[in-house]
Amino acid sequence: WCARREGVMEVAVQSKLAADPALRTLLLATAPHPLLSLKADRVWGVDPRKGGDNLLARLWERLREELLHRGGGGRGSDAP
């Protein structure tokens, strides 16, 4: 699972983006700021007291960068 989890989650996140155009707009509006997934799960998120890998937020950041480079979209842009 550890070797495949990011790929599995990436497919899930891409599906969420495809299903909800407003989510894409919201994600692009966060650029260029870093994202932080505050949760007790120390792999997918970050616990404020214990730390964590923040993999979910890193995945969203990576997809945001792909969207920005592929579509040239920025804040307020509706480019695919």
Backbone as JSON, one array per atom type, in Angstrom:
{
  "sequence": "WCARREGVMEVAVQSKLAADPALRTLLLATAPHPLLSLKADRVWGVDPRKGGDNLLARLWERLREELLHRGGGGRGSDAP",
  "N": [[0.83, -1.19, 0.0], [1.92, 1.28, 0.79], [3.65, 1.93, -1.3], [1.88, 2.43, -3.35], [-0.07, 4.21, -2.56], [-0.06, 7.06, -3.0], [-0.5, 7.28, -5.77], [-3.02, 6.11, -5.99], [-4.55, 7.9, -4.45], [-4.16, 10.19, -5.96], [-5.62, 9.66, -8.29], [-8.18, 9.66, -7.16], [-8.4, 12.34, -6.26], [-8.15, 13.72, -8.68], [-10.5, 12.85, -9.87], [-12.36, 14.09, -8.23], [-11.84, 16.76, -8.89], [-12.6, 16.75, -11.61], [-15.3, 16.28, -11.36], [-16.35, 18.51, -10.13], [-16.33, 21.65, -11.11], [-16.14, 24.02, -9.64], [-14.44, 23.4, -7.58], [-11.98, 23.23, -8.85], [-11.61, 25.93, -9.53], [-11.47, 27.02, -6.95], [-9.15, 25.71, -5.99], [-7.19, 26.75, -7.74], [-7.28, 29.38, -6.93], [-5.85, 29.36, -4.61], [-3.21, 29.53, -5.25], [-0.15, 31.3, -5.01], [0.22, 29.93, -2.69], [1.31, 27.72, -0.04], [-0.23, 24.6, 0.86], [-1.96, 23.09, 3.58], [-2.87, 20.26, 5.27], [-4.63, 19.85, 7.91], [-4.91, 17.4, 10.14], [-5.34, 14.46, 12.14], [-4.15, 12.29, 10.98], [-1.04, 11.24, 10.27], [0.23, 10.69, 7.92], [-1.26, 11.52, 5.61], [-1.92, 14.05, 6.44], [-1.2, 16.76, 8.72], [-0.5, 16.83, 12.05], [-0.88, 19.29, 14.41], [0.64, 19.11, 16.76], [2.19, 16.81, 16.57], [3.27, 16.66, 14.06], [3.72, 15.58, 10.61], [3.43, 14.04, 7.33], [1.93, 15.36, 5.38], [0.89, 14.58, 2.9], [-1.52, 14.66, 1.4], [-2.08, 17.41, 1.02], [0.24, 18.09, -0.38], [-0.18, 16.65, -2.7], [-2.47, 17.97, -3.73], [-1.25, 20.45, -4.19], [0.59, 19.75, -6.18], [-1.14, 18.97, -8.26], [-2.4, 21.4, -8.63], [-0.28, 22.95, -9.63], [0.13, 21.6, -12.06], [-2.3, 22.19, -13.34], [-2.06, 24.97, -13.56], [0.2, 25.21, -15.24], [-0.55, 23.74, -17.49], [-3.0, 24.82, -18.39], [-2.6, 27.48, -18.17], [-4.09, 28.77, -16.39], [-5.08, 31.04, -13.92], [-5.84, 33.03, -11.1], [-9.24, 33.52, -11.16], [-9.41, 32.64, -13.74], [-10.91, 30.74, -16.31], [-9.81, 28.9, -17.91], [-9.18, 25.67, -19.33]],
  "CA": [[0.0, 0.0, 0.0], [2.76, 2.47, 0.89], [4.22, 2.24, -2.62], [0.82, 2.77, -4.3], [-1.09, 5.09, -1.98], [-0.13, 8.38, -3.63], [-1.12, 7.12, -7.07], [-4.45, 5.86, -5.77], [-5.15, 9.15, -3.99], [-4.14, 11.14, -7.06], [-6.79, 9.34, -9.13], [-9.36, 10.11, -6.43], [-8.43, 13.8, -6.26], [-8.44, 14.13, -10.06], [-11.92, 12.59, -10.07], [-13.07, 15.17, -7.54], [-11.69, 17.97, -9.71], [-13.38, 16.6, -12.82], [-16.73, 16.27, -11.01], [-16.78, 19.79, -9.56], [-15.53, 22.76, -11.64], [-15.91, 25.03, -8.61], [-13.28, 22.97, -6.82], [-10.82, 23.64, -9.63], [-11.48, 27.37, -9.34], [-11.01, 27.23, -5.58], [-7.76, 25.27, -5.91], [-6.34, 27.72, -8.44], [-7.26, 30.61, -6.15], [-4.89, 29.23, -3.51], [-1.85, 29.73, -5.75], [0.97, 30.37, -4.94], [0.4, 29.61, -1.27], [1.39, 26.31, 0.34], [-1.43, 24.04, 1.45], [-1.72, 22.32, 4.79], [-4.0, 19.41, 5.62], [-4.59, 19.64, 9.35], [-5.65, 16.22, 10.58], [-4.56, 13.57, 13.0], [-3.45, 11.31, 10.13], [0.31, 11.77, 10.09], [0.7, 10.44, 6.56], [-1.98, 12.39, 4.68], [-2.06, 15.39, 6.98], [-0.24, 17.23, 9.71], [-1.02, 17.07, 13.39], [-0.14, 20.47, 14.89], [1.56, 18.79, 17.86], [3.04, 15.66, 16.28], [3.81, 16.74, 12.71], [3.17, 14.65, 9.64], [3.98, 14.14, 5.97], [1.13, 16.3, 4.62], [0.85, 14.09, 1.52], [-2.72, 15.09, 0.69], [-1.87, 18.79, 0.6], [1.28, 18.08, -1.42], [-0.82, 16.17, -3.92], [-3.27, 19.08, -4.24], [-0.32, 21.45, -4.71], [1.14, 19.25, -7.44], [-2.2, 19.08, -9.26], [-2.59, 22.84, -8.9], [0.8, 23.36, -10.53], [-0.16, 21.04, -13.38], [-3.38, 22.98, -13.93], [-1.52, 26.29, -13.9], [1.1, 25.11, -16.38], [-1.24, 23.17, -18.65], [-4.05, 25.69, -18.91], [-2.28, 28.88, -18.0], [-5.12, 29.35, -15.53], [-4.69, 31.71, -12.69], [-7.01, 33.48, -10.35], [-10.34, 33.99, -11.97], [-9.35, 32.09, -15.09], [-11.71, 29.53, -16.55], [-9.13, 28.09, -18.93], [-9.03, 24.26, -18.9]],
  "C": [[0.88, 1.26, 0.0], [3.31, 2.9, -0.46], [3.16, 2.76, -3.6], [-0.13, 3.85, -3.82], [-1.19, 6.46, -2.65], [-0.79, 8.31, -5.0], [-2.62, 6.9, -6.97], [-5.15, 7.15, -5.37], [-5.17, 10.19, -5.1], [-5.32, 10.91, -8.0], [-8.06, 9.85, -8.46], [-9.5, 11.64, -6.48], [-8.73, 14.33, -7.66], [-9.92, 13.91, -10.38], [-12.76, 13.67, -9.41], [-13.01, 16.46, -8.35], [-12.55, 17.9, -10.96], [-14.88, 16.71, -12.54], [-17.23, 17.64, -10.56], [-15.9, 20.94, -10.06], [-15.25, 23.85, -10.6], [-14.7, 24.67, -7.75], [-11.99, 23.36, -7.53], [-10.55, 25.14, -9.45], [-10.94, 27.69, -7.96], [-9.54, 26.84, -5.43], [-6.83, 26.28, -6.57], [-6.24, 29.03, -7.66], [-6.28, 30.55, -4.98], [-3.46, 29.51, -3.94], [-1.37, 31.13, -5.38], [1.21, 29.86, -3.52], [0.51, 28.11, -1.01], [0.09, 25.87, 1.0], [-1.05, 23.18, 2.64], [-2.99, 21.55, 5.12], [-3.91, 19.08, 7.1], [-5.5, 18.48, 9.73], [-4.73, 15.33, 11.37], [-3.78, 12.51, 12.22], [-2.08, 11.87, 9.78], [0.91, 11.45, 8.74], [0.06, 11.46, 5.61], [-2.06, 13.83, 5.15], [-0.92, 15.75, 7.91], [-0.98, 17.44, 11.02], [-0.21, 18.23, 13.95], [0.88, 20.16, 15.99], [2.57, 17.7, 17.5], [3.68, 15.7, 14.89], [3.14, 15.76, 11.77], [3.74, 14.92, 8.26], [3.21, 15.09, 5.06], [0.96, 15.88, 3.15], [-0.37, 14.54, 0.75], [-2.56, 16.53, 0.19], [-0.8, 18.88, -0.49], [0.72, 17.62, -2.76], [-1.68, 17.27, -4.54], [-2.36, 20.17, -4.83], [0.25, 21.03, -6.07], [0.1, 19.34, -8.55], [-2.48, 20.54, -9.61], [-1.52, 23.35, -9.86], [0.58, 22.83, -11.94], [-1.25, 21.83, -14.08], [-2.87, 24.35, -14.38], [-0.64, 26.23, -15.14], [0.4, 24.63, -17.64], [-2.21, 24.18, -19.25], [-3.72, 27.16, -18.81], [-3.27, 29.57, -17.08], [-4.52, 29.98, -14.3], [-5.93, 32.1, -11.96], [-8.04, 34.03, -11.31], [-10.35, 33.44, -13.37], [-10.22, 30.86, -15.2], [-11.08, 28.67, -17.61], [-8.97, 26.66, -18.44], [-7.59, 23.9, -18.62]]
}
